[in-house]
Amino acid sequence: MKTKSKVLITVTALLMIALVGVVIWLSVWVGMEKRNAETARRESENTYTYALYDSYDSVKEVENNLAKMLASDSEPENISIAADIYKDATAAAEVVGKLPVEMYKHEGLLKFLNQVGDFASSYIHAVGSGADVSAFENQIEDIYVAAENVRRILGDVIERVDSGDFSLMEQIDSQGFINITEGENNIEYPSIIYDGPFSDATEKSEWKAPKGMIEIDEQTAKKIAYDKLGVKGEASSLDGDEALYVVQGKAGDKDAYVSLTKRGGIIVNAMIDGEVGESKTDEKKAEAAALEYAAKMGYDDSLAPVWYNEIGGTAVVNLAPVIDGVVFYPDLVKIKVSLSDGSLLGVEACAYCTNHCDRDLPNVVMTKDSAKTCVSKRLTVTNVRLAVIPISNSERFCYEVSAEYKGLDYFVYVDAVTGSQVDVLRVIDDNQGTLVV
């Protein structure tokens, strides 16, 4: 009996020691996981902060140059200043576009920067073509005031970040970014295209694509980011109009991030910091690569290229569903690829996530030929096709009439039922991209 008691005591002691060891191991493991998560969070916060400082510096330069333009009567000098404005606005837009946070929160800033860049580009183009630039000159002061306000808003956010009472990770734009193009900063710009028709017309009140889908957890979000984009990293939650996960880490040896919806795990946007070298990929190959990436990410298989633009060794391909000959512009997916090797550099699918759903379209009353008669006789029509376009908080079923006049390209949208003209857009020049038919 004594022997059995000793054995029982020994076994019990060993089990207790093992249990203590397991508890200690679990405590160490949990502590390491917590530290890793905290490290990833700090890195994300630093990324946001650096982007904020960079965009602030660029906006400040834009403001300074607009002030110079106000005081200059020299057209050659103004062209030089406008070129600097374009450069700084584009640089700031690139930084903001890479922010691994939801674009529907800071897109007011992104849209403002793109429009300022467009204004500068349009001014240079107008002067170069000998056109009357008085309309542009009349806008300079208004745009200067808007830039001044934007710089002030960004400066206020920086002060709050520096004081330690404002976390960009938690509320990057709840106070600072959301109203940048509203109210006093709502400037009337020339109706121009900078990255494809209706690329900035997304309404974000309801996210339709994830509707009815099952909510995923962080581990599933990380698996989707790795399986579809090769991005491996830590996941964190981000609340907004739609609850999201942000996975930030590496794609191989490249810095990368992915944001995806908690409902259904649809990829909203992504950035992979790839190398951009000598262009070796033509338009057709870039479009094919964009379609392959879109298919891998699980977007609707009806997507087709509708707009193509080359920017500094990269191509941005706008994809939209094309169903029974109808282009659905509200559901855009933008894919950015490197022209040196065709690798994926970025994804932006906010419009797709917000608007993609089944639609009941009205019966077409007009024909293509009759749609041509609804545009100005000065225009030379080059293509006509059916399209659904976003207008304010609604959509319109139209004919998209592509046309040109004196070297300028236009898109006129004619209601496919009533024949009324709904919208007119123009492309500044060939560098702004091309329609894919």
C-alpha positions, 0 to 999 in steps of 0.5 A, spaced: 500 500 500 505 504 501 508 503 495 502 504 491 501 511 495 508 513 493 507 512 486 500 515 486 504 521 490 509 521 485 505 521 479 500 527 482 507 531 483 509 530 476 502 531 473 502 538 477 509 540 474 507 538 467 501 542 468 505 548 471 509 548 465 503 548 460 501 554 464 507 557 464 508 556 456 501 558 455 503 565 459 509 566 455 506 564 448 500 569 449 505 574 452 509 573 445 502 574 441 500 580 445 507 583 443 507 581 436 500 584 435 502 591 439 508 591 434 504 590 428 499 596 431 505 600 432 508 599 425 501 601 422 500 607 426 507 609 424 505 608 417 499 612 418 503 618 421 508 618 416 503 619 410 499 624 414 506 628 415 508 627 407 501 629 405 501 635 409 508 637 406 505 636 399 499 640 400 503 646 404 507 646 397 500 646 393 498 652 397 504 656 397 505 655 389 497 657 388 499 663 392 505 665 387 500 664 381 495 669 384 501 674 384 504 672 377 502 676 371 507 672 367 504 666 363 511 662 362 512 663 370 505 660 371 506 654 367 512 653 371 508 654 377 502 649 375 507 644 373 510 644 380 502 644 383 501 638 379 507 635 381 506 636 389 498 634 388 500 628 385 505 626 390 500 627 396 495 623 392 499 617 391 501 617 399 494 618 401 492 612 396 497 608 399 494 609 406 492 602 409 485 605 411 478 605 408 478 610 402 471 611 403 473 615 409 479 619 406 477 619 399 475 627 400 482 628 401 484 624 395 479 627 390 481 634 392 488 632 391 486 629 384 482 635 382 487 640 384 492 636 379 487 636 374 486 643 374 494 644 374 494 639 368 488 643 364 491 650 365 498 647 362 494 644 356 490 650 355 496 655 355 499 650 350 493 650 345 492 657 345 486 657 348 482 662 353 485 661 360 481 666 363 476 661 366 482 658 369 485 664 372 478 666 375 478 659 379 485 660 382 483 664 388 478 659 390 482 653 389 487 657 393 482 658 399 480 651 399 488 648 399 489 653 405 483 650 409 485 643 407 492 644 410 489 647 416 485 641 417 491 636 416 495 641 421 490 640 426 490 633 426 497 633 426 497 637 432 492 632 436 497 626 434 503 630 436 499 631 443 498 624 444 490 624 444 489 622 437 490 615 434 490 615 427 489 607 427 483 608 431 480 614 428 484 617 422 479 621 419 473 621 424 475 629 425 480 631 420 478 628 413 471 627 412 469 634 410 475 636 406 470 637 399 464 639 403 462 646 405 467 651 404 472 647 400 466 645 395 470 648 388 467 647 381 472 644 377 472 643 369 468 637 368 474 632 366 476 625 367 483 623 371 482 616 372 476 614 368 469 615 367 465 615 374 471 613 378 470 618 383 462 617 383 461 612 389 456 613 394 458 609 400 451 609 404 450 602 403 455 596 402 451 592 397 456 586 395 457 583 402 449 583 404 447 577 406 454 574 407 457 570 413 462 574 417 469 571 417 474 572 423 481 574 423 484 568 422 480 567 415 482 574 413 489 573 414 488 566 410 484 570 404 490 575 404 495 570 403 491 565 398 489 571 394 495 576 394 500 573 398 500 578 403 502 575 410 501 579 416 497 581 422 490 583 422 486 588 425 479 591 425 477 597 422 470 600 423 466 605 419 460 604 414 462 597 413 466 593 418 473 591 415 479 587 417 486 590 415 492 585 414 498 589 414 505 585 413 509 582 407 508 579 400 515 576 399 520 581 401 515 587 399 511 591 404 504 590 403 497 591 406 490 588 404 483 591 407 477 586 406 470 586 409 468 582 415 462 580 411 464 575 406 471 577 406 471 581 399 478 585 398 476 592 398 483 595 397 490 593 397 497 595 396 504 591 394 510 596 394 513 593 388 519 595 384 517 599 377 523 599 372 523 599 364 516 598 361 516 591 358 508 590 358 504 593 353 496 595 354 493 588 352 498 584 357 497 589 362 489 588 361 490 581 361 494 581 368 489 585 371 483 580 369 487 575 372 488 578 378 481 580 379 479 573 378 484 570 383 481 575 388 474 573 387 470 579 383 464 577 379 467 574 372 463 579 368 468 584 369 472 587 363 477 593 362 473 599 360 479 604 362 486 604 361 492 609 364 499 609 364 503 612 370 510 612 371 512 605 369 505 602 372 498 601 369 491 602 372 486 598 369 479 600 370 474 594 370 467 594 370 462 588 369 459 588 362 453 584 362 449 583 355 453 589 352 451 594 358 457 597 362 456 598 369 460 603 371 458 604 379 461 597 380 468 599 378 474 595 380 481 598 379 487 594 378 494 597 378 500 593 375 507 594 374 509 595 366 516 592 368 514 585 370 506 585 370 506 584 378 500 587 382 501 593 385 494 595 388 487 594 388 481 599 389 474 596 389 470 600 394 465 602 388 464 595 387 463 593 394 458 598 395 454 598 389 455 591 386 448 587 386 443 584 381 439 590 377 432 590 374 434 595 368 428 598 364 427 596 357 431 600 352 427 605 348 432 608 343 437 605 338 444 607 338 443 611 331 437 615 335 442 616 341 447 619 336 442 624 334 441 627 341 449 629 342 451 636 339 452 636 331 459 639 332 461 632 335 464 626 331 461 620 334 466 614 335 463 609 339 456 608 342 454 603 347 449 602 353 452 603 360 449 604 367 452 610 370 452 613 377 448 620 378 448 623 385 445 618 390 442 614 384 443 610 377 441 612 370 441 607 364 444 611 358 447 610 352 455 612 352 456 616 346 464 617 345 466 623 341 471 628 339 471 635 337 478 639 335 482 634 338 479 633 345 475 627 347 468 627 350 463 622 353 456 624 352 451 620 356 444 620 353 438 616 357 436 610 354 429 611 355 427 618 354 433 621 350 435 626 354 442 628 355 444 626 362 452 628 363 458 630 359 465 628 360 471 630 357 478 627 357 484 633 358 489 629 353 492 622 351 496 622 358 489 622 362 488 615 359 484 611 354 477 608 353 477 600 352 472 598 347 
